[in-house]
Amino acid sequence: MSAVPVERTDDLAAFAESVAGCTRCRLSQGRTQVVFGSGNPHAELMFVGEAPGFHEDKQGLPFVGQAGKLLDKLLAGIGLQRADVFVANVLKCRPPGNRDPQPDEIEACESHLFRQIELIEPTIVATLGNFATKLLSGRPLGITRVHGQEQSTTLGGREVMLYPLYHPAAALYTPAMLKVLESDFARIPELLGRSLEPIEPELALVQEPAPPAQQLGLF
């Protein structure tokens, strides 16, 4: 492995440690821990959600509840698993009662996300839901208007492809939205320049995300 990826991994782990004590906004007062993000530090594909929920706050990992299980299923359908991608959120701390992020909280936390993108250097950043899509696109258009429509933008000082998607949580109880999400996910291999090779469901079930200690200490 070349020196550049190794340095990038070390930088991301060091950044995770520095963010773990963040007190930039009120959310630091009620959290259990900062949910930095997890996955492959060299990922071509990065997902950005909204904020940690109850289970994420307790475990310190993003998307470990029902929405996370659906995300795993969607990834398996396009031949990927959690260890192949990097998953993070706009906010690193859980809002009380899982309420929507407030503008000042997003402003206080957004530089953490931009730094993550800069260090990981993904080819595609898939935004999950309205908050991530509006923040990273810099446009006020909601997810219903732009889902599945890739666009080129500059993040972390590099040109990346932004690919807006519905948030898995929104599709848990709406079959029609789930179909749209599955259809939009099916285009990801094409956008990555790969062929579609789904993972068998039986295999996908046993391929759990690696614990934090095996993910370079990322929170």
C-alpha positions as CSV (number, residue, x, y, z in Angstrom):
1,M,0.0,0.0,0.0
2,S,1.3,3.4,-0.8
3,A,2.2,6.0,1.8
4,V,-0.7,8.4,0.9
5,P,-3.6,6.0,1.8
6,V,-1.8,5.1,5.1
7,E,-1.4,8.7,6.0
8,R,-5.0,9.4,5.1
9,T,-6.1,6.6,7.4
10,D,-4.0,7.9,10.3
11,D,-5.3,11.4,9.7
12,L,-8.9,10.2,9.8
13,A,-8.4,8.2,13.0
14,A,-6.7,11.3,14.6
15,F,-9.5,13.5,13.5
16,A,-12.1,11.1,15.0
17,E,-10.3,11.3,18.3
18,S,-10.3,15.1,18.2
19,V,-14.0,15.2,17.4
20,A,-14.9,12.8,20.2
21,G,-14.7,15.7,22.7
22,C,-16.6,18.3,20.6
23,T,-18.6,20.9,22.6
24,R,-19.4,23.3,19.8
25,C,-23.2,23.1,20.3
26,R,-25.9,22.3,22.9
27,L,-26.1,18.7,21.7
28,S,-22.9,17.8,23.5
29,Q,-24.7,18.2,26.8
30,G,-27.2,15.4,26.2
31,R,-25.3,12.9,24.2
32,T,-23.9,9.6,25.3
33,Q,-21.0,9.8,22.8
34,V,-20.1,11.4,19.5
35,V,-21.0,9.3,16.5
36,F,-18.2,10.1,14.2
37,G,-18.9,7.6,11.4
38,S,-17.6,4.2,10.3
39,G,-16.5,2.1,7.4
40,N,-13.7,2.1,4.8
41,P,-11.4,5.2,5.2
42,H,-10.6,4.8,1.5
43,A,-14.2,4.4,0.3
44,E,-15.2,5.4,-3.2
45,L,-18.8,5.6,-1.9
46,M,-19.7,7.7,1.1
47,F,-23.2,8.0,2.6
48,V,-24.3,11.0,4.6
49,G,-27.4,10.8,6.7
50,E,-29.1,13.3,9.1
51,A,-28.2,12.6,12.8
52,P,-27.6,9.8,15.2
53,G,-30.7,8.2,16.8
54,F,-31.1,6.4,20.1
55,H,-29.2,3.2,19.1
56,E,-26.5,5.1,17.4
57,D,-25.9,7.3,20.4
58,K,-25.6,4.2,22.6
59,Q,-23.3,2.2,20.3
60,G,-21.3,5.1,18.8
61,L,-21.9,3.9,15.3
62,P,-24.2,5.3,12.6
63,F,-27.2,3.5,11.1
64,V,-27.4,0.6,13.5
65,G,-31.2,0.7,14.0
66,Q,-34.0,-0.4,11.6
67,A,-32.9,2.2,9.0
68,G,-29.4,0.8,9.2
69,K,-30.6,-2.7,8.6
70,L,-32.5,-1.5,5.5
71,L,-29.3,0.3,4.4
72,D,-27.4,-3.0,4.8
73,K,-30.0,-4.8,2.7
74,L,-29.9,-2.1,0.0
75,L,-26.1,-2.3,-0.1
76,A,-26.2,-6.1,-0.4
77,G,-28.6,-5.7,-3.4
78,I,-25.8,-3.9,-5.3
79,G,-23.0,-6.2,-4.2
80,L,-21.6,-4.0,-1.3
81,Q,-21.5,-4.3,2.4
82,R,-21.0,-1.7,5.2
83,A,-17.2,-2.3,5.3
84,D,-17.0,-1.2,1.6
85,V,-18.4,2.2,2.2
86,F,-18.1,5.0,4.7
87,V,-21.2,6.2,6.6
88,A,-21.6,9.4,8.5
89,N,-24.2,12.0,9.4
90,V,-24.6,15.8,9.2
91,L,-24.7,15.9,13.0
92,K,-22.4,13.8,15.1
93,C,-24.6,14.0,18.2
94,R,-28.2,12.9,18.8
95,P,-30.8,15.6,18.9
96,P,-33.2,15.3,21.9
97,G,-36.1,13.0,21.0
98,N,-34.6,12.5,17.5
99,R,-36.0,15.9,16.5
100,D,-34.8,17.7,13.3
101,P,-31.3,19.3,13.3
102,Q,-31.5,23.0,14.0
103,P,-29.7,25.5,11.7
104,D,-27.2,26.6,14.3
105,E,-26.4,22.9,15.1
106,I,-25.7,22.2,11.5
107,E,-23.5,25.3,11.2
108,A,-21.5,24.2,14.3
109,C,-21.0,20.6,13.0
110,E,-20.7,20.9,9.3
111,S,-17.0,21.4,9.2
112,H,-16.5,18.0,10.8
113,L,-18.3,16.5,7.8
114,F,-16.5,18.5,5.2
115,R,-13.2,17.4,6.8
116,Q,-14.2,13.8,6.7
117,I,-15.0,14.1,3.0
118,E,-11.7,15.8,2.5
119,L,-9.8,12.9,4.2
120,I,-11.7,10.0,2.7
121,E,-11.7,11.4,-0.8
122,P,-14.8,9.5,-2.1
123,T,-15.8,9.4,-5.7
124,I,-19.5,9.6,-4.9
125,V,-21.2,11.1,-1.9
126,A,-24.8,9.8,-1.5
127,T,-26.9,12.0,0.6
128,L,-29.7,10.4,2.5
129,G,-32.7,12.7,3.0
130,N,-33.3,16.4,3.0
131,F,-30.8,17.8,5.5
132,A,-27.7,16.1,4.0
133,T,-28.9,16.9,0.4
134,K,-29.5,20.6,1.1
135,L,-26.3,21.1,3.0
136,L,-24.0,19.4,0.5
137,S,-25.7,20.6,-2.7
138,G,-25.9,24.2,-1.4
139,R,-29.4,24.3,-2.8
140,P,-32.8,24.5,-1.1
141,L,-34.4,21.8,-3.3
142,G,-36.0,18.9,-1.3
143,I,-35.2,15.3,-1.8
144,T,-38.5,14.6,-3.6
145,R,-37.3,16.9,-6.4
146,V,-33.7,15.7,-6.8
147,H,-33.5,12.0,-5.7
148,G,-31.7,9.8,-8.1
149,Q,-30.3,12.8,-10.0
150,E,-26.5,12.8,-9.8
151,Q,-24.7,16.2,-9.9
152,S,-21.1,17.3,-9.9
153,T,-20.0,19.5,-7.0
154,T,-16.9,20.4,-5.1
155,L,-16.5,19.0,-1.6
156,G,-13.3,18.9,0.4
157,G,-11.5,20.7,-2.3
158,R,-12.2,18.0,-4.9
159,E,-14.9,17.5,-7.5
160,V,-17.2,14.6,-6.5
161,M,-20.5,13.2,-7.7
162,L,-23.4,14.0,-5.3
163,Y,-26.1,11.5,-5.5
164,P,-29.3,12.3,-3.5
165,L,-31.4,9.5,-2.1
166,Y,-34.4,9.1,0.1
167,H,-33.4,8.4,3.8
168,P,-34.0,4.7,4.5
169,A,-36.0,5.6,7.6
170,A,-38.6,7.3,5.3
171,A,-38.9,4.0,3.3
172,L,-39.4,1.7,6.3
173,Y,-43.2,2.3,6.4
174,T,-43.9,3.4,2.8
175,P,-43.7,0.6,0.2
176,A,-43.8,3.0,-2.7
177,M,-40.9,5.0,-1.4
178,L,-38.9,1.8,-0.8
179,K,-39.3,0.9,-4.5
180,V,-38.0,4.3,-5.5
181,L,-35.1,3.9,-3.1
182,E,-34.2,0.4,-4.5
183,S,-34.4,1.8,-8.0
184,D,-32.1,4.7,-7.2
185,F,-29.7,2.4,-5.4
186,A,-29.6,0.1,-8.4
187,R,-27.8,2.9,-10.3
188,I,-24.9,3.2,-7.9
189,P,-22.8,0.4,-9.5
190,E,-23.2,2.1,-12.9
191,L,-22.1,5.4,-11.4
192,L,-19.1,3.7,-9.8
193,G,-18.3,2.1,-13.1
194,R,-18.9,-1.4,-11.9
195,S,-21.2,-4.3,-12.8
196,L,-24.1,-5.3,-10.5
197,E,-23.3,-8.4,-8.5
198,P,-25.8,-8.7,-5.6
199,I,-24.6,-10.4,-2.4
200,E,-26.7,-13.5,-1.5
201,P,-29.1,-12.6,1.4
202,E,-27.8,-15.5,3.5
203,L,-24.3,-14.1,3.3
204,A,-25.4,-10.5,3.8
205,L,-27.0,-11.5,7.1
206,V,-23.8,-12.8,8.6
207,Q,-21.5,-10.1,7.3
208,E,-21.9,-7.7,10.3
209,P,-20.0,-4.4,10.4
210,A,-16.6,-4.7,12.0
211,P,-16.5,-3.5,15.6
212,P,-14.9,-0.1,16.3
213,A,-11.6,-1.6,17.3
214,Q,-11.3,-3.1,13.8
215,Q,-12.3,0.1,12.1
216,L,-9.2,2.0,12.9
217,G,-10.7,3.3,16.2
218,L,-13.2,5.5,14.3
219,F,-16.1,6.6,16.5
